[in-house]
Amino acid sequence: MSGPVVWHDGAWIAAGEAFWPAADRGALLGDGVFETLFWRKGAVDRLERHMDRLENACAAFGLTCPVTRDQLGDLAAELCERNGLTLAALRLTVTAGIGPRGLDRDPEAQPSVLLTAMRRTSPPSSIALATSRIRRSPTSPAAAYKTLGYTDNLAARREARQAGAGMALLLDTGGYLSGADCANLFWMRSGTLFTPGMECAVLPGTVRAAILDRLPVETGAFGREALVGAECVFVTNALMGAVPVSALDGRAVATGSGIPGSIAEILD
């Protein structure tokens, strides 16, 4: 088999041959969830945290989690070996499978699973944010889980690009900081590290969790003005790690530069 290889519903196939049927609910309705994984040093980074989030998401949406922790680790290893990758971005996509027309699922339907890998590109040295007009709702499952319905995130990113920024900053429906369009948000002021609390429609990021486990962090509801004049502002996700924010809506927001050494140690 030449060219990129993927794992789809239990079989290894050429990437170009992978497809979902026209009646797949993930393709038609966004009925499904996904995880983005970072493969490095011969393993999936923070595999346990990703599996916890995947299992929680599947339970929340009434899906059977299609892989165990050991299976995902083994599949990721074989996928990267087959594709000749040592530093890779993996995506595990789970759809609700084939179903009838309308909103109700076929109770007998089985989830469809796709695991792909591509070379991980180096993160930027810094990134500019632009505040989006879109607001995240604390009551929306799309804010709490990585769902296939990514409409808000896509629209927010388009806004940011049109504003000359690399990523969108989103507030919740109460006007409080929530996070970036594909990342969690942190900042430091007077030596104290802050991040929006889960009540602000925050996605439970795996890097976010690792930082909260290792360092004292103040969480809560904060207005956008909390970022202005901070010693540092940075965004985090599984693939980027931590990237400094250079500007917000065209203006510098941090008085210092770079990522605190304590954060770098956690992500090493």
N, C-alpha and C positions, 0 to 999 in steps of 0.2 A: 504494500500500500504506500503510494508516494504522496507527498504533500501533508498538510496538517491533518491530525487525527483527533476525533472527539469520542466521548462515551455517551451514547444515547440509548436510553431504555434497555440497558444491559448488554449492549453490543458496541464493539470498537468499529467505527466506520470513518471514511474520509469526510472531512469537514463539509465539503461541497455536497455530500449526499444526505446531510442531516436536514430534516424538515418536520414541521408539525402538520397534521391533517387539517383540512379546512374547518372541521368541527371542533378543533381543540379550543377549550375555554380560555387558555392562556392567550392565544392569538386573537380570539374574538372579543374577550371581555377583560383581559388583564387579570384573570383569575389564577393567581399563583404568587410565588415568592422566589427570592433568589439570595445568594450569598456571593460576595466577591472576596477571593482568597489570595493571599500573597505566599508564593512558594519561594523559599530561600533556605540555604544551608541544609538542603535535603529533606525539608519538611514544610508543612503548612504552618505559617505563623499563627499562633494563638488558635489552634484547631479547636480546643475545648470551648473557647468563647464563641466561636462561629457556630459550633454544633448546638450550643445552648440557645443561641438566637434563632437558628434554623428550626429547632424543635419547638420553641415557643411560637414562632410564626406559623408553622404548620398546624399546631394545636389551635391557635387563634382563628385560623381560616378553615378548620375542619378537614385538613389534609393529613394523610398518612405520611409521616416522615419517611422518605424512600431509602435513606442510607443510615447506617450506624456510624459512630465515630471511627471505629477501626476500618470500616469499608471506605469511608471518605478519604482517610489517610492513605490507604493502599491504592485507591483509584487515582488520587492526585499524583502519587509517586509514579505509577505506570504511565499516566497521561504525559507527564513531563519527560519521562524517559523516551516514550514513543516519539515525542516531538522535539527531542534534543534540547530541552530547556533546563537551565540551572537557576534562572531568576525569572519568575513568571507570574502573570496575572491570571488567575483561574476564576471562572464563574460557574456556579452551580445553579441551574434554573429548574424550578419545580412548577409544573402547571397542573391544573385540576383534571387534565385529560379530556377525552372526547365526551361531549354532552349534547343534550337536545337543545333546540332553539329556545331562547328565553333565559331567565335568571336561575331557575332551579337546576341543580346538578342531577345527573344520573347517580343514584346511590351505589351502584355497582361499578362505577367508573374507577379506573386506576390512574394515579398520577403519572405524568410523563416527566422524565428527568434527562437533562442535558448537562454534561460537564465539558467545558472548553478551556483551552489555555492559549495564551499568547505571550510574547516576550514583554516583560515589564519595562516600561520606559522610565527614565530617571525623573523624579519629581522636580518641579521648578525650584529655584533658589528662594523665591518669594512670590506672593500672589496678591493682586489687587481685588478688592470686593466692591460690589455695587449693591445697594439695598433694593430688593425686589418689591414690587407692589403686591405680590402674592403673599398671602398669610397662611401659616400652618395652623390647623385646628387641633387642640389637645384631645378632642374626641374622635379624631379621624384615625382609623387603623393604618392609613397610608403614611402617617407621621411616625408611628411607633414601630413599623415593620418595613423590611425591604420588599415591597410588593412590585408586581409587574406593571401596575398602574403608576407610571412615573411622569405623568403629564405635568404636574405642578413643577417638578424639578427641571424638566426640559424647558418649560416656558420661562422659568426664572433664569436659567442659564442663557437663554437667548436674550433676555433683557440685559443681563450683565455684559454679554459680548457687544451688544449694541451701544452700551455705555462705555466701552473700552476697557472693561475689567475682565479678569479671568474666571471669576466665580461669583455667584449671587449670595448675598446675605439675606436670610429670611427671618422675619419676626413672626410671633404667633398672633392669634386673633385679638389678644389683649394688648398688642404693641410691644411685647417683650422679646428680647433676643431669643432665637431658637437655634439657629445654626446656619451653615452654608448649604448650598444645593446638593453637595455630595460629601459633606464632612461635618464633624463637630467643631465647636468653637471654644477657645480658651483665651484668657488674657491675664496679665499680672499687673497688680497695682500695689505699690508700697510693700513689695515682697510677698504678697498674698496672691495665690492662684485662684481664678474664678472660672466657672463654666455655667451655662444655663441649666436649671434643674429639669428633671423629667416632666414636670407639670407644664413646661413651656413647649410641648410638642417636639421633644427631642428624640431623635433616633438613638437607641442604645448602642453606640459604636463600640467596637472591640478595643480600639486604641484608647478611647475615652475611659472604658472600664479599667484598663490596665493602669492608666494614670491615677484614677481615683483609688485604686487598690494600694498604690505605693506612696502617694503624696497627699498631704492635707489640701483639700480643695473646697472653696466656698461655692455652694450651689444655690440657685434660687431664681427669682424673676428680676431681670435687670433690663433697663432701658438701653437703647442704642447709644446714648451718651456715655455709658460706662466704658466704652472702648476708646473714647477720645482722651488722649494724653496718657494712656496706659504705657507701662514700661515695655511690654511686648504683647502682641496679639498673634495667635497662630491657629491654624485649622488642622484637623487630624482625620485620617481614615486609614484603612488597612493597607492600601497600596502606597500612599504618599508618606505615611508616618506622620511627621509634624512639619508644617511649612509655615514660615513667618508671613504675616499679612503686612504688606507694605503701605497700603492705602485703602481708604473707605470712601466711596463716592468722590474720588479724585483728590482726596486730602489725606496727608499722612496721619496715622492714628497712634503710632508707637514712638516713644521718646528714645528707645534703645533699638537694638537689632538682634536678630538671631533667635535661637531657641535656647531656653535655660539648660544648663548642663544636666540637671536632674532629669529633665524630660528626655534628652538625648540618650542618657544611660538606660532608661526604661525601654526605649525603642531599639537599642543596639542589637 
